[in-house]
Amino acid sequence: MYEPIVTKGNEALVHHMEVFQCSAQFESVPPFSGPCDSKMKPDQLNYCRHVLAAWALGAKAFYYPEEAGLAFGGTGSSRFLRLEVHYHNPLEIQGRRDSSGIRLYYTATLRRFDAGIMELGLVYTPLMAIPPQETAFVLTGYCTDKCTQMALPPSGIHIFASQLHTHLTGRKVVTVLARNGQEREIVNRDDHYSPHFQEIRMLKKVVSVHPGDVLITSCTYNTGDRDLATVGGFGILEEMCVNYVHYYPRTQLELCKSAVDPGFLRK
């Protein structure tokens, strides 16, 4: 399991956090504490992208099911982790110090399956643009049949939990499983989504995904109070369309997303 540890008094400022494991190719990673886009950030941190834990405002402690756990450490595994904390400070409060993070609980007793976290949805770039003054603008990202055919084991994977994620203009998020050209079942859906309550939802029914299946993630946005286009990006005033799914057995596929085609935008 893992749980958020938010510095007392900063509950309204800490928006979401992630823990990444670094690539095993580096024997050492220089220490760094600063903005994610800092020019002083060591290049090695760009190779710390294997997600171990993710939390967002509203989520509680996350417990793995009895049959699966997230494996880390051991031979061929990096000893270095990267903690990324995203803040939302619209009132521009100054002078606050923060030491928030995520507490990981581990055991030497391995469970039957190694679990993984896969990110579905859209690649967040400026091409992922939402016009202003829209009340229900939809963007959709795909984990395609070619990706699942190449990356998933013959027996498939089993999704047991899901965390939907957008920034401030997100109002609805849904991920649907399609097979043989037909939508089969909903993985997770929230028609009353709030960016201020992003729980990790244990699914009532485990969803099995087979090679050749498609996972379709759609996000609905409301930009009625904005005068300029909202683009995709890491900033809180930019947007994302993501579903972090927890599944087993783990594969090498950590990102299964699509991007807006710039050629289509020019038509």
N, C-alpha and C positions, 0 to 999 in steps of 0.2 A: 504494500500500500504506500501511498504518499499523501501528504497533506500540506496546505499552505501555511506559512508562518509570516504573518503580516505585522510589521512594526506598529505597535499601539499608537493610535492617533492618525495613522496614514491609510486607514481603510478606504477612504474615499478617493485616494490618489493612486493607489496601486491597481492598475486595470487588468493586466495579465502577466504571467510569468511562464518561462519554459526552461527546462534543463536539457542541455545537449551533451552528448559524449563526443569527444574529439577523435579524429582519425588516428589509427594506431601507427601510421607512418612516421609520426613525430615522436622522438624520444623525450622531448621537453616542449612545453608551451609557456612563453613568457607571461608573467602575471599582468593583468590589466583590469582596471576598473574605470569605466568612462562611457560616454555615449557610443551607441552601436555604429554610428556613421563617422566617428572620430578618425582623423587622418593618422592618429597615433596608435590606433588599434593594430596589434600584431597580425600579420597575414595568416599565421597559423590558425587564428580563431575562425577564419572563413571556412575551415575544414572541420569545424565542430558542429555538425548538422544532424547527428543521429539523435532523435528525440527520445528522452527517457521519461519525461514527465511534462505535462502541460496543465496550467490552471488559469482560470479567468474569473473575474468578479462574479460572485454568486455561487461558485462551485464549492463543494465541501471536500472532505477527505475522500480519496478514491481507493476502493478496495478491489483487488483482482479476484476473479472467481476461483474456486478451489482447484480447478483443473489447469490453470495457467498462471504464469508469472512473467515479469519482464527480466530477462537475464542480462547481466553486465559484469564486467571483470573477467579475470582468468586469462589464459593464453591467447595472444593475438588481440587483446582489448586494451584500449588506451586507459591510462590512469587519470586523465585530465577531463574535467567537465567544464562546461560553460553555462553560467546562469544569465538569462536575459530577462530583465524586468521592464515592462512598459507602463508608463505613468499617464494619467489624464488629470491635468491641472488647469481647468478652464478659468479659475479665479486667480491664477498666477501667484499662488501662495509661495512665499520665499522663506528661506531659513530652515526648512525641514531637513532632517537627516533620516535616511532610511536604510534598514538592514534586512528587508524582507527577503524571503526565499522559499524554497520547497524542501521539506524534510522527507527523506526516503527511508523506508524500512526494508531491511533485507534479511535473508536467511540463507544458510548454507544448504538447506534441504530443498532440492529442486523439485518443481512441480512437473506434471506430465508433459505440458506443452510450454514452449517459449512463446510469449505474446509479443506482438509488435504494434506500432502506431503508424497508421498511414494517413497522409493528408490528401483529401479529395477537394475538388472545386476548380477555381480559376487561378491561374498565375497572376499575382498582383503587380501589374505594370500600369503606366499611364494610359495604355490602350484600353484598359478596362474602365471606360468612362461612363458616368451616369449624368445625363443632362439635368440642369436645374429645373425647379418647379414641377417635378414629377412626383406623383403620389403612389405609384405602384409600378416602378420600372424593374424589369426582370433581367438578370444576367445568369447564364448557365455554363457550367464547366463539366467536362466529361473525363471519366476514366474509361478509356476505350476498350473495345473487345480485343484489339491487337495487343494492348498492354497487359491485360489479364491473361491472354493466351500465352504470352511469352514469360510472364513473371510468376504466375501462380502454380502451385503443385497440382498434379492431376486430380487429387482429391479435394482441391479447393481450400478456401479459408473460411473462418467462422467469426463474424463480427458480433461482439457481445456488449459493446458500449460505444457511445458517440458523443462528441462535443461540437455543436454547431457554433460558428464564429463569424461575425461581421463587426464592423465598427459602428459609428453613431447613427447612420441612416438605414441600417438593416431593420426590416420589419417581419419578414418571413424567410425561413430556410427549410429546404426539403432535399433529401437524397433518396433516389429511387433506384431499385435494381431492375435492369432490363435483361431479358434472355431471348435469343432468337427473334429479335425485333419487337418483342412485346414487354410492356412493363409488368413485372411479376409481383413485387412487393415494395413497401416503403421501409427504408432502413431507419430513418428518423425524420420527424417533421415537427415544426413549430410554427403555427400560424399566428402566434402572438409573441414573436421573438422580441427580447429586450437585450441590447448590448450590455446592460448593467446586471444581467442575471444569466450567466452562461454556464449552466450546470453540465457536468459530465453525466450523461443519462445512461444508466444500465438498461439495455433493451429487454422488454418483456419476453421477446422471442429472439433467440440467436438467429442471425441471418447468414446463410451459407452462400458464398460467392464462388462460382466455378470458372475455370479457364474459358474465355470467350464471352463472359458476361460483361455488361456495361453498367457503370455506376454514374448516375446523372445527378448533379447537385445544382439546385437553382436557388437564387437569393432575390428577394424583392426589396426594393429600396424606396424610401420617401425623402425626396430632396425639396419638398415644398417650401422650406424656409431658407433655401440657398439661391444665390443669384448667379453663381458660377458653376461650371461643371465639376463634379467630384470624380477624381481619378483613383486608380488602384495604387496602393502603396502601404508602407509600414506606419505612417503617421495616423494619429487618431482621427484627423479630419479627412484623411483619405479612406479608401474602402478595401475590404477583403470579402471573399466568398469562399468559406472553408468549412469542411467537416473533418475533424480529427476522429478517425475510427480506430477503436482498440479491437484487436482480433488475434486469433491463433490458427495454425502455427505461423511463426514469424517467417517472412520472406525478405528478399533484398529490395523489394519495392516499397520505398518510403514516401515517395511523391507520385501521385497519379492524377495529374491535372491537365487542363488544356489552357490555351492562351487565345486571346482575341486576334484574329488574322488581320494584319495591317492592310493587306490587299483588299479585303472585304470592305474596310472602312473607306477606301478610296473610291469605291464604286458609286 
